Amino acid sequence: MDLGLRDKVALVTGGSAGIGLAITRQLAQEGCHTAICGRTAEKLDRVVAELRETGVRAHGVTADVTAPGEVERFVDESAAALGGVDLLVANVGGSVGGGLLEATPEDWLRTFELNIFHAVRAIRAAVPFMERRGGGSVAVIASISGWKPSPWAQYGAAKAAEIFLSGALALELAPKRIRVNTVSPGSIMEPGGGWDRYRAENPEVFAEFERREFPWGRLGTTDEVASVVVFVLSEKANWINGANIPVDGAQGRPEVY
């Protein structure tokens, strides 16, 4: 299926690892010119070189999306390097701190900066460029933790805010022909990632979690999430707007590791 993405310009925050990297690779396979940001220059350079080998233009920006002005710099530099912005994936996320009595106010603020606040800044920065192209599409990567409670509360609250953000901005930006959707992964297995390490360190606990919470008896993969994100960004999904799409294999209750 031709998704109509060839020669579009896509920006992916945190596009050099994990789900972000899988999304970046699939966008490039569809012919998108792609910009990514991350905190490690060596890793960014390696991914940019890989993308260019597919025949697309690629650009990398070393940035900490929680620092003032850094998301905006990423968007501006990428638009200048690639000629505009058509698509945006607000992918960066994470959690800081532990339970309610252990987590500090700074942990909560840092978690919100990583998730909802970075997404707001990225979208605000990208919208003027999308307007010049006649419209665009945004995907915010949230989590099923946004509505299936699990530890830690600050993470779920931030992801719930991202889901609400997408629905509200879908209405606000519709006159500009900019779609905004949320894709919410469940627990994702990635070689060398957090769940992979947890499985190696706690095999019996992990096996019970996998058996209890996953009808198919396994966690999802980064590619399974990326395929949904790329479709939602594409012209084939033009009538999907303001949606929150779970990609979790009917997972039950999320857990933390």
Residue, then its C-alpha position, 0 to 999 in steps of 0.5 A: m500500500d502506498l501511504g502517500l508519504r514520499d518526499k514528505v518531511a517528518l520530524v521525530t523527537g527521540g528518533s535514535a532509539g527504541i520506538g522512535l528509531a523504529i518510527t524513523r526507519q519506517l518513515a524513511q522506508e516510505g520515502c520521508h525525508t526525516a529529522i531526529c533529535g536525541r542527547t547522544a551525538e554519536k548515536l544520532d550520526r549513526v542513525v542519520a547515516e543509515l537513513r541516508e543510505t535508503g536514499v532520503r535526506a536526513h538531519g540530526v540535532t543533539a538536544d535535550v527536549t526538557a531544556p528551554g528552547e531546545v525543542e524549538r531549535f530542533v524544529d527550526e534547524s530541521a525545517a531549514a535543513l529539509g525545507g519545511v515540516d509536514l509530519l511530527v512525532a512527539n515521541v520522547g517520554g519517560s518517568v522520574g522518581g518513585g511512588l507518591l511519598e518518595a517522588t519529589p515535586e521536581d520528579w513530577l515536574r521532570t516527568f511532565e517536562l519529558n512527556i506533555f510539555h515537550a509535546v506542547r512545545a514541539i507542536r507549537a514550533a511545528v505548526p507555522f511550518m505545517e501551515r506554509r505547506g497547507g497542513g500536516s499531521v502530528a502523532v503523540i506517543a503516549s501510553i496505555s498507562g494514561w488510562k490503565p492505572s499503574p505505578w508511578a502516578q506521575y507517569g500515568a498522569a503525564k500520559a493522560a495529559e498527552i491524550f487529552l492534548s491531542g484531542a483538544l488540539a485536533l479541534e483547534l488545529a483542524p481549520k489549519r488542516i493539521r491532524v493530531n492523534t495519539v498512539s498509546p503503546g503497551s509494554i514493549m520488548e526491545p533487545g537490550g531495552g528495559w523489559d529485556r533487562y528486567r526479564a534477564e534479572n527477574p525471569e520468574v516474575f517477568a514470566e508471570f507478568e507476561r502470562r497474566e497480562f498478555p492474551w497472546g503471551r508476549l509483549g509488543t515490538t517497536d515495529e508493531v507500534a511504528s507501523v501504526v504511527v506511520f499509517v496514522l500520519s499518512e494520507k490513508a488516515n486523513w479521516i482519523n483525527g483526535a483519536n487515541i489508538p492503543v497498540d497493546g495486544a489487549q494488555g491488561r494492567p501495566e507494570v513498571y520495572 
